[in-house]
Amino acid sequence: MKLAFSLVLLMASLVAQTPTPAPTPENYSGMYTFLKDGEFVQVTVEDAGRVTGFVSRYGDTDSDRGAFLDQFFKQGELDGNKLTFTTETVHGVWFDFTGTVDRGPGKAPADEAYHLIKGILTDFRTDADKKVTSRSREVTFKSFPQDAQ
């Protein structure tokens, strides 16, 4: 009886010492809506919070109106759920984003808006006289449905 009791105590001690695995960080990489229908932003979270990606949008200046333009991230970072990125300049326009990325109303990755990017998007424009203007606005970008793996 003493031996059985000792074994039960030993087993309980071992179970109590088994470390609980750390929660897997949320994977925010994917494609999200952008400002207009048909436009999107691709976000890829890499090691150490580095973020790469690009914005695909329709041009809206006289020289590129209606053309589809890709603007790659010049810099991007994810710290916890805080997301920032700045795009390269294309045809005198670039974007700066500061905000968060979190779970959205979608129930599963295969649903639209499983993740939401919310924050302030500032677009900068350089005119022919090299004058820079900017406009900031609050935005919410919804994740596109991801294929089931």
Buried (B, 14 or more C-beta within 10 A) or exposed (E): EEEEEEEEEEEEEEEEEEEEEEEEEEEBBBBBBBBEEEBBBBBBBEEEEEBBBBBBBBBBEEEBEEEEBEBBBEEBBBEEBEBBBBBBBBBBBBBBBBBEBEEBEBEEBEBEBBBBBBBEBBBBBBEEEEEEEEEEEEBEBBBBBBEEE
